């Protein structure tokens, strides 16, 4: 095919509102009922082949211990090694495809998800990860669609960057996929992250070993099936849920390991980085390491800020999806003059948040993901109740009788270095420190130095000088910085996402910068009229 190919201009997918009596609400409820009543048997998928290892784990809804959704087969070292062999084999043909053919697979996946697959993937996310309809919609539907549409757009932009050519010379850049396979490790909290970590390297010609979180195998499986229906060839992405130690060891010790696309804890990412460093001499090429990890994300209110906006940002930013977002607000600094008039309404709103099964669309919050999360989060609440340096002023109640439910909780921290102000809790706990209005400058220093992370943060102020000062003083405190808005909800194509310091490599998911990490450029020079003598003009006799 001849011609300069252009992908369709991307636009962000509209968010369905799921209002009562709407067709999308009826379709989603039907999908929830069907998925709740029909258990699924999820295999390891390598080279398009379903592998049932026999070592199985049950999938239970976090909000309903009695709701068994199915089971999944655990892959180990043998499956990982086979998957790597299949990725390397599949990449030979996949990388030779014209760019527009690879893009077409993911653009088709986006269209399928926008229509016939929307309710299915939303239902899998709501049930398997305990998300309400809105939180699932912006994740499993809209964000995946946006990642694929904007991914194709940004890849096209990267490929279009070509060098200048002098007279008689034709220079060009060949954007090759990485030589080897990419290991994608995705978390439980966003279905879209799994689609992005595996999908974007594949879009530009890499082949991928994908290990989803054990708590997101259901939605990950449906994501894989979506890509399969869109035309992704077998082996380009191999789906291997399973033993993280065995799979990771097989990946990182392999000579053809070329890249790591990771979202998860800081400790795990640092461990993987250490292992790669130890193995560096054994690799065919230097691996690309891209990671987004933890956060202790802040809201900082200036005395000139809008108290109602701050209150709303705290409730939405801290408690949507039970605070289980790497971007979730978990510490706030509020001036005393604002706190006096805001506290009672904030407590009332927090205590009034509805909680329960995500299939009941009236619920704002649902369950946390598992027993480990429940125990860790409630431990912080118990210590805050028992200590003299903090007071639990909202929530603080929890129960694991039916599911892993924790009431949205606000801790009034009397010291800015209280553990709830410093540690990544990853749950529905917001810690607030009230500072004297005159201590704005000192509070900026506290915000910057309290946490090793630097993912997201927000400042609320009407005073533009205060905004400018915060932007400057907190320049490296957040990779995504919000002014008069909550620090969550980054939109692909609008706010590329990622942080620095202990929060990751800041390669900005949903951007051209991330695309470039999965490419190895080759510079090509073609001399149209090559010289036929070794002599240069300066060598001629006078």
DRENDO-43786 format. One record per residue (C-alpha): chain; x, y, z. Coordinates in steps of 0.05 Angstrom, whole numbers, plus 5000, padded with zeros to 4 digits. Each point is the difference from the previous one (the first is absolute). Layout:
# DRENDO-43786
{chain:A; X:X; Y:Y; Z:Z}
...
This chain:
# DRENDO-43786
{chain:A; X:5000; Y:5000; Z:5000}
{chain:A; X:5027; Y:5068; Z:4980}
{chain:A; X:4981; Y:5064; Z:5034}
{chain:A; X:5014; Y:5040; Z:5064}
{chain:A; X:4956; Y:4965; Z:5051}
{chain:A; X:4968; Y:5040; Z:5056}
{chain:A; X:4963; Y:4969; Z:5059}
{chain:A; X:4932; Y:5030; Z:5016}
{chain:A; X:5007; Y:5062; Z:5044}
{chain:A; X:4989; Y:4977; Z:5072}
{chain:A; X:4947; Y:5027; Z:5046}
{chain:A; X:4987; Y:4980; Z:5072}
{chain:A; X:4945; Y:4949; Z:5007}
{chain:A; X:4936; Y:5030; Z:5030}
{chain:A; X:4983; Y:4974; Z:5069}
{chain:A; X:4933; Y:4964; Z:5004}
{chain:A; X:4959; Y:5027; Z:5058}
{chain:A; X:4961; Y:4936; Z:5016}
{chain:A; X:4939; Y:5040; Z:5023}
{chain:A; X:4937; Y:4962; Z:5020}
{chain:A; X:4962; Y:4970; Z:4941}
{chain:A; X:5057; Y:5014; Z:4952}
{chain:A; X:5017; Y:4945; Z:4949}
{chain:A; X:5073; Y:4996; Z:5023}
{chain:A; X:4977; Y:4989; Z:5072}
{chain:A; X:4954; Y:4944; Z:4980}
{chain:A; X:5054; Y:4967; Z:4958}
{chain:A; X:5051; Y:5005; Z:5056}
{chain:A; X:4952; Y:4971; Z:5051}
{chain:A; X:4986; Y:4942; Z:4953}
{chain:A; X:5075; Y:4988; Z:4993}
{chain:A; X:5009; Y:5002; Z:5075}
{chain:A; X:4945; Y:4949; Z:5010}
{chain:A; X:5028; Y:4954; Z:4947}
{chain:A; X:5072; Y:5004; Z:5026}
{chain:A; X:4977; Y:4990; Z:5072}
{chain:A; X:4963; Y:4936; Z:4981}
{chain:A; X:5049; Y:4968; Z:4952}
{chain:A; X:5068; Y:4980; Z:5027}
{chain:A; X:5059; Y:5006; Z:4952}
{chain:A; X:5060; Y:4954; Z:4995}
{chain:A; X:5060; Y:5044; Z:4982}
{chain:A; X:5061; Y:4967; Z:4969}
{chain:A; X:5070; Y:5023; Z:4987}
{chain:A; X:5002; Y:5021; Z:4927}
{chain:A; X:5065; Y:4990; Z:4962}
{chain:A; X:5005; Y:5005; Z:4925}
{chain:A; X:4924; Y:4999; Z:4997}
{chain:A; X:4998; Y:4933; Z:5036}
{chain:A; X:4960; Y:4992; Z:5064}
{chain:A; X:5042; Y:4967; Z:5054}
{chain:A; X:4966; Y:4974; Z:5063}
{chain:A; X:5054; Y:4985; Z:5049}
{chain:A; X:4954; Y:4969; Z:5052}
{chain:A; X:5027; Y:5045; Z:5054}
{chain:A; X:4939; Y:5044; Z:5008}
{chain:A; X:4976; Y:5059; Z:5042}
{chain:A; X:4929; Y:5021; Z:5012}
{chain:A; X:4976; Y:5070; Z:4981}
{chain:A; X:4954; Y:5030; Z:5052}
{chain:A; X:4970; Y:5070; Z:4998}
{chain:A; X:5034; Y:5043; Z:5053}
{chain:A; X:4932; Y:5027; Z:5022}
{chain:A; X:4967; Y:4931; Z:5006}
{chain:A; X:5039; Y:4942; Z:5027}
{chain:A; X:4946; Y:4952; Z:4976}
{chain:A; X:5001; Y:5023; Z:4928}
{chain:A; X:5047; Y:4954; Z:4962}
{chain:A; X:5012; Y:5027; Z:4930}
{chain:A; X:5045; Y:4944; Z:4976}
{chain:A; X:5070; Y:4975; Z:5005}
{chain:A; X:5067; Y:5012; Z:4966}
{chain:A; X:5058; Y:4955; Z:4985}
{chain:A; X:5068; Y:5019; Z:5029}
{chain:A; X:5059; Y:5004; Z:4953}
{chain:A; X:5071; Y:4989; Z:5025}
{chain:A; X:5071; Y:4998; Z:4974}
{chain:A; X:4985; Y:4949; Z:4945}
{chain:A; X:4942; Y:5040; Z:4973}
{chain:A; X:5041; Y:5064; Z:5003}
{chain:A; X:5057; Y:4969; Z:4961}
{chain:A; X:4951; Y:4973; Z:4948}
{chain:A; X:4966; Y:5068; Z:4995}
{chain:A; X:5067; Y:5034; Z:4989}
{chain:A; X:5017; Y:4952; Z:4944}
{chain:A; X:4933; Y:5014; Z:4967}
{chain:A; X:5007; Y:5075; Z:5006}
{chain:A; X:5067; Y:4998; Z:4966}
{chain:A; X:4973; Y:4957; Z:4944}
{chain:A; X:4937; Y:5043; Z:4991}
{chain:A; X:5039; Y:5064; Z:4999}
{chain:A; X:5038; Y:4981; Z:4937}
{chain:A; X:4937; Y:5006; Z:4959}
{chain:A; X:4964; Y:5052; Z:5042}
{chain:A; X:5057; Y:5049; Z:4996}
{chain:A; X:5001; Y:4993; Z:4924}
{chain:A; X:4928; Y:5021; Z:4993}
{chain:A; X:4989; Y:5070; Z:4972}
{chain:A; X:4989; Y:5048; Z:5058}
{chain:A; X:4929; Y:5016; Z:4978}
{chain:A; X:4980; Y:4926; Z:5004}
{chain:A; X:5023; Y:4995; Z:5072}
{chain:A; X:4965; Y:5065; Z:5017}
{chain:A; X:4936; Y:4974; Z:4968}
{chain:A; X:4997; Y:4942; Z:5049}
{chain:A; X:5000; Y:5047; Z:5060}
{chain:A; X:4954; Y:5050; Z:4968}
{chain:A; X:4951; Y:4944; Z:4986}
{chain:A; X:5006; Y:4978; Z:5073}
{chain:A; X:4982; Y:5071; Z:5021}
{chain:A; X:4938; Y:5000; Z:4956}
{chain:A; X:4979; Y:4931; Z:5025}
{chain:A; X:5008; Y:5024; Z:5072}
{chain:A; X:4961; Y:5063; Z:4984}
{chain:A; X:4941; Y:4957; Z:4978}
{chain:A; X:4989; Y:4925; Z:5008}
{chain:A; X:5054; Y:4987; Z:5052}
{chain:A; X:4987; Y:5059; Z:5046}
{chain:A; X:4950; Y:4968; Z:5048}
{chain:A; X:5040; Y:4935; Z:5004}
{chain:A; X:5066; Y:5032; Z:5020}
{chain:A; X:4966; Y:5048; Z:5047}
{chain:A; X:4964; Y:4943; Z:5034}
{chain:A; X:5064; Y:4960; Z:5008}
{chain:A; X:5034; Y:5061; Z:5032}
{chain:A; X:4941; Y:5016; Z:5046}
{chain:A; X:4994; Y:4929; Z:5025}
{chain:A; X:5073; Y:4979; Z:5003}
{chain:A; X:5029; Y:5065; Z:5026}
{chain:A; X:4939; Y:5028; Z:5037}
{chain:A; X:4992; Y:5065; Z:4961}
{chain:A; X:4936; Y:5039; Z:4992}
{chain:A; X:4972; Y:5012; Z:4931}
{chain:A; X:5031; Y:5069; Z:4991}
{chain:A; X:5069; Y:4980; Z:5024}
{chain:A; X:4999; Y:4939; Z:4955}
{chain:A; X:4975; Y:5041; Z:4941}
{chain:A; X:5057; Y:5050; Z:5003}
{chain:A; X:5049; Y:4943; Z:5008}
{chain:A; X:4981; Y:4937; Z:4962}
{chain:A; X:4963; Y:5035; Z:4944}
{chain:A; X:5022; Y:5072; Z:4989}
{chain:A; X:5073; Y:4996; Z:5020}
{chain:A; X:5016; Y:4937; Z:4961}
{chain:A; X:4966; Y:5030; Z:4939}
{chain:A; X:5040; Y:5064; Z:5009}
{chain:A; X:5066; Y:4962; Z:5010}
{chain:A; X:4991; Y:4964; Z:4934}
{chain:A; X:4975; Y:5059; Z:4959}
{chain:A; X:5050; Y:5050; Z:5027}
{chain:A; X:5054; Y:4947; Z:5000}
{chain:A; X:4993; Y:4992; Z:4925}
{chain:A; X:5000; Y:5076; Z:4992}
{chain:A; X:5063; Y:5009; Z:5042}
{chain:A; X:5035; Y:4943; Z:4966}
{chain:A; X:4985; Y:5033; Z:4933}
{chain:A; X:5029; Y:5065; Z:5027}
{chain:A; X:5064; Y:4965; Z:5022}
{chain:A; X:5008; Y:4964; Z:4933}
{chain:A; X:4991; Y:5066; Z:4963}
{chain:A; X:5061; Y:5031; Z:5034}
{chain:A; X:5051; Y:4994; Z:4944}
{chain:A; X:5069; Y:5033; Z:4992}
{chain:A; X:5022; Y:5055; Z:4954}
{chain:A; X:5036; Y:4979; Z:4936}
{chain:A; X:5055; Y:5039; Z:4964}
{chain:A; X:5007; Y:5003; Z:4925}
{chain:A; X:5015; Y:4932; Z:4971}
{chain:A; X:4983; Y:4963; Z:5064}
{chain:A; X:4935; Y:4968; Z:5024}
{chain:A; X:4998; Y:4992; Z:5076}
{chain:A; X:4945; Y:4963; Z:5037}
{chain:A; X:4985; Y:4967; Z:5066}
{chain:A; X:4975; Y:4929; Z:5006}
{chain:A; X:4961; Y:4992; Z:5065}
{chain:A; X:5013; Y:4928; Z:5017}
{chain:A; X:4965; Y:4962; Z:5056}
{chain:A; X:5045; Y:4977; Z:5056}
{chain:A; X:5042; Y:4939; Z:4985}
{chain:A; X:4970; Y:4949; Z:5047}
{chain:A; X:4937; Y:4996; Z:5042}
{chain:A; X:4966; Y:5048; Z:5048}
{chain:A; X:4978; Y:4976; Z:5069}
{chain:A; X:4935; Y:5036; Z:5020}
{chain:A; X:4980; Y:4996; Z:5074}
{chain:A; X:4933; Y:5032; Z:5015}
{chain:A; X:4964; Y:5016; Z:5066}
{chain:A; X:4929; Y:4985; Z:5024}
{chain:A; X:4973; Y:5071; Z:5004}
{chain:A; X:4992; Y:5020; Z:4927}
{chain:A; X:4979; Y:4953; Z:4944}
{chain:A; X:5026; Y:5054; Z:4952}
{chain:A; X:5070; Y:4995; Z:5028}
{chain:A; X:5005; Y:4927; Z:4979}
{chain:A; X:4975; Y:5017; Z:4931}
{chain:A; X:5050; Y:5056; Z:4994}
{chain:A; X:5061; Y:4964; Z:5029}
{chain:A; X:4991; Y:4942; Z:4952}
{chain:A; X:4967; Y:5035; Z:4942}
{chain:A; X:5043; Y:5061; Z:4986}
{chain:A; X:5066; Y:4963; Z:4991}
{chain:A; X:4964; Y:4950; Z:4956}
{chain:A; X:4970; Y:5055; Z:4958}
{chain:A; X:5069; Y:5024; Z:4979}
{chain:A; X:5025; Y:4930; Z:4983}
{chain:A; X:5024; Y:4969; Z:5066}
{chain:A; X:4975; Y:4933; Z:5026}
{chain:A; X:4978; Y:4996; Z:5072}
{chain:A; X:4998; Y:4952; Z:5059}
{chain:A; X:4943; Y:5027; Z:5042}
{chain:A; X:4992; Y:4981; Z:5074}
{chain:A; X:4937; Y:5032; Z:5028}
{chain:A; X:4987; Y:5008; Z:5074}
{chain:A; X:4967; Y:4940; Z:5032}
{chain:A; X:4944; Y:5046; Z:5021}
{chain:A; X:4985; Y:5023; Z:4929}
{chain:A; X:5004; Y:4935; Z:4961}
{chain:A; X:4926; Y:5003; Z:4982}
{chain:A; X:5003; Y:5068; Z:4967}
{chain:A; X:5069; Y:4985; Z:4971}
{chain:A; X:4974; Y:4937; Z:4967}
{chain:A; X:4943; Y:5038; Z:4967}
{chain:A; X:5049; Y:5054; Z:4978}
{chain:A; X:5042; Y:4946; Z:4966}
{chain:A; X:4938; Y:4970; Z:4966}
{chain:A; X:4981; Y:5070; Z:4976}
{chain:A; X:5069; Y:5007; Z:4966}
{chain:A; X:4993; Y:4930; Z:4972}
{chain:A; X:4933; Y:5018; Z:4968}
{chain:A; X:5031; Y:5064; Z:4973}
{chain:A; X:5050; Y:4958; Z:4960}
{chain:A; X:5062; Y:4998; Z:5044}
{chain:A; X:5041; Y:4940; Z:4975}
{chain:A; X:5015; Y:4943; Z:5048}
{chain:A; X:5063; Y:5009; Z:5041}
{chain:A; X:5007; Y:5075; Z:4993}
{chain:A; X:4973; Y:5007; Z:5070}
{chain:A; X:5003; Y:4938; Z:5044}
{chain:A; X:4954; Y:5001; Z:5060}
{chain:A; X:5033; Y:4966; Z:5060}
{chain:A; X:4967; Y:5012; Z:5068}
{chain:A; X:5038; Y:4963; Z:5053}
{chain:A; X:5057; Y:4995; Z:5049}
{chain:A; X:5034; Y:5068; Z:4999}
{chain:A; X:5067; Y:4975; Z:5026}
{chain:A; X:5006; Y:4944; Z:4949}
{chain:A; X:4974; Y:5040; Z:4940}
{chain:A; X:5044; Y:5060; Z:5016}
{chain:A; X:5062; Y:4957; Z:5010}
{chain:A; X:4989; Y:4967; Z:4932}
{chain:A; X:4991; Y:5067; Z:4967}
{chain:A; X:5057; Y:5038; Z:5032}
{chain:A; X:5052; Y:4945; Z:4991}
{chain:A; X:4985; Y:4992; Z:4925}
{chain:A; X:5051; Y:5025; Z:4951}
{chain:A; X:4946; Y:5033; Z:4956}
{chain:A; X:4967; Y:5040; Z:5056}
{chain:A; X:4995; Y:5069; Z:4968}
{chain:A; X:4952; Y:5040; Z:5043}
{chain:A; X:4958; Y:5003; Z:5063}
{chain:A; X:4933; Y:5037; Z:5000}
{chain:A; X:4979; Y:5001; Z:5073}
{chain:A; X:4948; Y:5029; Z:5046}
{chain:A; X:5001; Y:4979; Z:5073}
{chain:A; X:5035; Y:5012; Z:5065}
{chain:A; X:5064; Y:5039; Z:5007}
{chain:A; X:5033; Y:4943; Z:5038}
{chain:A; X:4986; Y:4949; Z:4945}
{chain:A; X:5023; Y:5047; Z:4945}
{chain:A; X:5065; Y:5014; Z:5036}
{chain:A; X:5010; Y:4926; Z:5009}
{chain:A; X:4990; Y:4987; Z:4926}
{chain:A; X:5048; Y:5057; Z:4983}
{chain:A; X:5052; Y:4969; Z:5046}
{chain:A; X:4992; Y:4932; Z:4966}
{chain:A; X:5007; Y:5031; Z:4931}
{chain:A; X:5063; Y:5035; Z:5023}
{chain:A; X:5029; Y:4935; Z:5026}
{chain:A; X:4985; Y:4966; Z:4933}
{chain:A; X:5019; Y:5057; Z:4955}
{chain:A; X:5060; Y:4967; Z:4968}
{chain:A; X:4958; Y:4940; Z:4978}
{chain:A; X:4950; Y:5038; Z:4957}
{chain:A; X:5003; Y:5009; Z:4925}
{chain:A; X:4984; Y:5074; Z:5009}
{chain:A; X:4990; Y:5050; Z:5057}
{chain:A; X:4928; Y:4990; Z:5023}
{chain:A; X:4952; Y:5059; Z:5004}
{chain:A; X:4970; Y:5006; Z:5070}
{chain:A; X:4935; Y:5039; Z:5004}
{chain:A; X:4964; Y:5001; Z:5067}
{chain:A; X:4945; Y:5037; Z:5036}
{chain:A; X:4998; Y:4984; Z:5073}
{chain:A; X:4976; Y:5029; Z:5066}
{chain:A; X:4973; Y:5067; Z:5021}
{chain:A; X:4982; Y:5041; Z:5061}
{chain:A; X:4960; Y:5051; Z:4964}
{chain:A; X:4983; Y:5067; Z:5030}
{chain:A; X:4948; Y:5055; Z:5001}
{chain:A; X:5027; Y:5067; Z:5023}
{chain:A; X:4950; Y:5055; Z:5015}
{chain:A; X:5021; Y:5073; Z:5004}
{chain:A; X:4960; Y:5047; Z:5044}
{chain:A; X:4973; Y:5032; Z:4937}
{chain:A; X:4974; Y:4934; Z:4973}
{chain:A; X:4927; Y:4982; Z:4990}
{chain:A; X:4980; Y:4957; Z:5060}
{chain:A; X:4944; Y:4965; Z:4963}
{chain:A; X:5047; Y:4981; Z:4944}
{chain:A; X:5051; Y:4974; Z:5050}
{chain:A; X:4947; Y:4959; Z:5036}
{chain:A; X:4975; Y:4969; Z:4935}
{chain:A; X:5071; Y:4984; Z:4978}
{chain:A; X:5014; Y:4965; Z:5065}
{chain:A; X:4938; Y:4957; Z:4996}
{chain:A; X:5008; Y:4982; Z:4927}
{chain:A; X:5075; Y:4997; Z:4998}
{chain:A; X:5007; Y:4957; Z:5063}
{chain:A; X:4940; Y:4954; Z:4998}
{chain:A; X:4984; Y:4984; Z:4927}
{chain:A; X:5017; Y:4927; Z:4989}
{chain:A; X:5013; Y:4994; Z:5074}
{chain:A; X:5065; Y:5040; Z:4994}
{chain:A; X:5032; Y:4943; Z:4961}
{chain:A; X:5029; Y:5045; Z:4946}
{chain:A; X:5073; Y:5017; Z:4997}
{chain:A; X:4976; Y:5071; Z:4989}
{chain:A; X:4951; Y:5001; Z:5058}
{chain:A; X:5003; Y:5059; Z:5048}
{chain:A; X:5023; Y:4973; Z:5067}
{chain:A; X:5028; Y:5061; Z:5036}
{chain:A; X:4973; Y:5071; Z:5004}
{chain:A; X:5025; Y:5064; Z:5029}
{chain:A; X:4944; Y:5049; Z:5018}
{chain:A; X:5009; Y:5070; Z:5030}
{chain:A; X:4967; Y:5010; Z:5068}
{chain:A; X:4954; Y:5054; Z:4974}
{chain:A; X:4971; Y:4954; Z:4947}
{chain:A; X:4997; Y:4939; Z:5045}
{chain:A; X:4956; Y:5034; Z:5051}
{chain:A; X:4944; Y:5009; Z:4949}
{chain:A; X:5012; Y:4936; Z:4960}
{chain:A; X:5009; Y:4945; Z:5051}
{chain:A; X:4928; Y:4985; Z:5018}
{chain:A; X:4975; Y:4996; Z:4929}
{chain:A; X:5060; Y:4958; Z:4978}
{chain:A; X:4987; Y:4950; Z:5056}
{chain:A; X:4926; Y:4998; Z:4985}
{chain:A; X:5011; Y:4988; Z:4925}
{chain:A; X:5052; Y:4946; Z:5014}
{chain:A; X:4956; Y:4964; Z:5050}
{chain:A; X:4942; Y:5005; Z:4951}
{chain:A; X:5035; Y:4965; Z:4942}
{chain:A; X:4962; Y:4938; Z:4980}
{chain:A; X:5039; Y:4934; Z:5001}
{chain:A; X:4985; Y:4931; Z:4975}
{chain:A; X:4995; Y:4954; Z:4939}
{chain:A; X:5020; Y:5035; Z:4935}
{chain:A; X:4940; Y:4967; Z:4966}
{chain:A; X:4958; Y:5047; Z:5042}
{chain:A; X:5011; Y:5065; Z:4961}
{chain:A; X:4983; Y:5043; Z:5061}
{chain:A; X:5067; Y:4983; Z:5033}
{chain:A; X:5057; Y:5049; Z:4996}
{chain:A; X:5052; Y:4955; Z:5033}
{chain:A; X:5009; Y:4924; Z:4998}
{chain:A; X:5048; Y:4950; Z:5030}
{chain:A; X:5076; Y:5000; Z:5003}
{chain:A; X:5034; Y:4947; Z:4958}
{chain:A; X:5019; Y:4944; Z:5049}
{chain:A; X:5017; Y:4977; Z:5070}
{chain:A; X:5070; Y:5028; Z:4998}
{chain:A; X:4976; Y:5069; Z:4982}
{chain:A; X:4944; Y:4997; Z:5051}
{chain:A; X:5048; Y:4982; Z:5057}
{chain:A; X:5052; Y:5052; Z:4980}
{chain:A; X:4950; Y:5057; Z:4994}
{chain:A; X:4962; Y:4984; Z:5063}
{chain:A; X:5066; Y:4997; Z:5037}
{chain:A; X:5013; Y:5073; Z:4985}
{chain:A; X:4930; Y:5017; Z:5023}
{chain:A; X:5008; Y:4963; Z:5066}
{chain:A; X:5067; Y:5033; Z:5014}
{chain:A; X:4971; Y:5069; Z:4984}
{chain:A; X:4943; Y:4987; Z:5049}
{chain:A; X:5048; Y:4977; Z:5055}
{chain:A; X:5053; Y:5054; Z:4993}
{chain:A; X:5002; Y:5069; Z:5031}
{chain:A; X:5025; Y:5035; Z:4936}
{chain:A; X:4939; Y:4986; Z:4957}
{chain:A; X:4925; Y:4998; Z:5004}
{chain:A; X:4953; Y:4961; Z:4955}
{chain:A; X:4945; Y:5050; Z:4986}
{chain:A; X:4961; Y:4963; Z:4945}
{chain:A; X:4991; Y:4927; Z:4984}
{chain:A; X:5047; Y:4954; Z:5035}
{chain:A; X:4953; Y:4940; Z:4996}
{chain:A; X:5011; Y:4937; Z:4961}
{chain:A; X:4974; Y:4929; Z:4991}
{chain:A; X:5023; Y:4939; Z:4962}
{chain:A; X:4937; Y:4959; Z:5015}
{chain:A; X:4972; Y:5002; Z:4929}
{chain:A; X:5056; Y:5035; Z:4962}
{chain:A; X:5061; Y:5043; Z:5013}
{chain:A; X:4964; Y:5064; Z:5019}
{chain:A; X:5033; Y:5060; Z:5032}
{chain:A; X:4962; Y:5065; Z:5012}
{chain:A; X:5033; Y:5062; Z:4970}
{chain:A; X:5042; Y:5026; Z:5056}
{chain:A; X:5029; Y:5069; Z:5017}
{chain:A; X:5057; Y:5005; Z:5048}
{chain:A; X:5016; Y:5068; Z:5031}
{chain:A; X:5075; Y:4996; Z:5007}
{chain:A; X:5026; Y:5048; Z:5053}
{chain:A; X:5072; Y:4991; Z:4975}
{chain:A; X:5018; Y:5005; Z:4926}
{chain:A; X:5047; Y:4941; Z:5008}
{chain:A; X:4947; Y:4953; Z:5027}
{chain:A; X:5003; Y:4932; Z:4965}
{chain:A; X:4934; Y:5011; Z:4964}
{chain:A; X:5029; Y:5064; Z:4970}
{chain:A; X:5063; Y:4963; Z:4975}
{chain:A; X:4984; Y:4928; Z:4982}
{chain:A; X:4965; Y:4976; Z:4937}
{chain:A; X:4938; Y:4968; Z:5030}
{chain:A; X:4965; Y:4984; Z:4934}
{chain:A; X:4931; Y:5001; Z:5029}
{chain:A; X:4942; Y:5046; Z:5019}
{chain:A; X:5039; Y:5039; Z:5052}
{chain:A; X:5012; Y:5075; Z:4994}
{chain:A; X:5047; Y:5033; Z:5050}
{chain:A; X:4993; Y:5075; Z:5011}
{chain:A; X:5048; Y:5046; Z:5034}
{chain:A; X:4975; Y:5070; Z:5019}
{chain:A; X:5053; Y:5053; Z:4996}
{chain:A; X:5001; Y:5073; Z:5023}
{chain:A; X:4982; Y:5048; Z:4944}
{chain:A; X:5066; Y:5036; Z:5011}
{chain:A; X:5039; Y:4935; Z:4987}
{chain:A; X:4988; Y:4994; Z:4925}
{chain:A; X:5073; Y:5002; Z:4982}
{chain:A; X:5020; Y:4949; Z:5053}
{chain:A; X:4943; Y:4955; Z:4978}
{chain:A; X:5027; Y:5000; Z:4928}
{chain:A; X:5065; Y:4972; Z:5027}
{chain:A; X:4962; Y:4947; Z:5040}
{chain:A; X:4960; Y:4978; Z:4939}
{chain:A; X:5064; Y:4993; Z:4960}
{chain:A; X:5040; Y:4962; Z:5051}
{chain:A; X:4950; Y:4955; Z:5036}
{chain:A; X:4996; Y:4944; Z:4949}
{chain:A; X:5051; Y:4966; Z:4954}
{chain:A; X:4947; Y:4998; Z:4946}
{chain:A; X:4985; Y:5052; Z:4947}
{chain:A; X:4939; Y:4976; Z:4961}
{chain:A; X:4941; Y:5048; Z:5005}
{chain:A; X:4983; Y:5061; Z:5040}
{chain:A; X:4951; Y:5058; Z:5000}
{chain:A; X:5001; Y:5072; Z:5024}
{chain:A; X:4937; Y:5041; Z:5013}
{chain:A; X:5006; Y:5076; Z:4999}
{chain:A; X:4967; Y:5061; Z:4971}
{chain:A; X:5063; Y:5040; Z:5012}
{chain:A; X:5041; Y:4992; Z:4936}
{chain:A; X:5065; Y:5017; Z:5035}
{chain:A; X:4987; Y:4941; Z:5047}
{chain:A; X:4987; Y:4955; Z:4941}
{chain:A; X:5065; Y:5022; Z:4967}
{chain:A; X:5039; Y:4991; Z:5064}
{chain:A; X:4972; Y:4929; Z:5010}
{chain:A; X:5015; Y:4981; Z:4928}
{chain:A; X:5072; Y:5022; Z:5009}
{chain:A; X:5013; Y:4973; Z:5070}
{chain:A; X:4966; Y:4934; Z:4985}
{chain:A; X:5027; Y:4992; Z:4929}
{chain:A; X:5028; Y:4931; Z:5014}
{chain:A; X:4949; Y:4978; Z:5051}
{chain:A; X:4949; Y:4975; Z:4949}
{chain:A; X:5005; Y:4975; Z:4929}
{chain:A; X:4926; Y:5019; Z:4991}
{chain:A; X:4985; Y:5067; Z:5033}
{chain:A; X:4929; Y:5026; Z:5005}
{chain:A; X:4977; Y:5071; Z:5013}
{chain:A; X:4931; Y:5005; Z:5033}
{chain:A; X:4983; Y:4928; Z:4983}
{chain:A; X:5006; Y:4932; Z:5033}
{chain:A; X:5065; Y:4963; Z:4986}
{chain:A; X:4967; Y:4941; Z:4966}
{chain:A; X:4967; Y:4986; Z:4933}
{chain:A; X:5055; Y:5014; Z:4950}
{chain:A; X:4972; Y:4993; Z:4929}
{chain:A; X:5040; Y:4969; Z:4944}
{chain:A; X:5021; Y:5052; Z:4949}
{chain:A; X:4987; Y:5057; Z:5050}
{chain:A; X:5042; Y:4986; Z:5063}
{chain:A; X:5054; Y:4948; Z:4985}
{chain:A; X:5009; Y:4961; Z:5064}
{chain:A; X:5062; Y:4983; Z:5041}
{chain:A; X:5043; Y:5024; Z:5057}
{chain:A; X:5072; Y:5005; Z:5022}
{chain:A; X:5041; Y:4986; Z:5062}
{chain:A; X:4976; Y:4934; Z:5030}
{chain:A; X:4937; Y:5002; Z:4958}
{chain:A; X:5032; Y:4975; Z:4937}
{chain:A; X:5038; Y:5016; Z:4936}
{chain:A; X:4949; Y:5053; Z:4978}
{chain:A; X:4996; Y:4974; Z:4929}
{chain:A; X:4929; Y:5027; Z:4996}
{chain:A; X:4948; Y:4948; Z:4982}
{chain:A; X:4957; Y:5024; Z:4942}
{chain:A; X:5054; Y:5042; Z:4967}
{chain:A; X:5051; Y:4999; Z:4943}
{chain:A; X:5054; Y:4996; Z:5053}
{chain:A; X:4975; Y:4932; Z:5022}
{chain:A; X:4995; Y:4976; Z:4928}
{chain:A; X:5073; Y:5017; Z:4988}
{chain:A; X:5022; Y:4955; Z:5056}
{chain:A; X:4979; Y:4938; Z:4960}
{chain:A; X:5038; Y:5021; Z:4938}
{chain:A; X:5073; Y:4994; Z:4980}
{chain:A; X:5013; Y:5051; Z:4945}
{chain:A; X:5047; Y:4983; Z:4943}
{chain:A; X:5030; Y:5058; Z:4961}
{chain:A; X:5006; Y:4988; Z:4926}
{chain:A; X:5042; Y:5041; Z:4952}
{chain:A; X:4995; Y:4988; Z:4925}
{chain:A; X:5050; Y:5035; Z:4956}
{chain:A; X:4964; Y:5011; Z:4934}
{chain:A; X:5064; Y:5014; Z:4962}
{chain:A; X:5057; Y:4966; Z:5039}
{chain:A; X:5072; Y:5025; Z:4991}
{chain:A; X:5045; Y:4959; Z:4955}
{chain:A; X:5067; Y:5025; Z:5026}
{chain:A; X:5029; Y:5001; Z:5070}
{chain:A; X:5032; Y:5069; Z:4987}
{chain:A; X:4972; Y:5063; Z:5031}
{chain:A; X:5004; Y:5069; Z:4966}
{chain:A; X:5050; Y:5027; Z:5050}
{chain:A; X:5051; Y:4949; Z:4975}
{chain:A; X:5006; Y:5030; Z:4930}
{chain:A; X:5066; Y:5034; Z:4982}
{chain:A; X:5002; Y:5076; Z:4995}
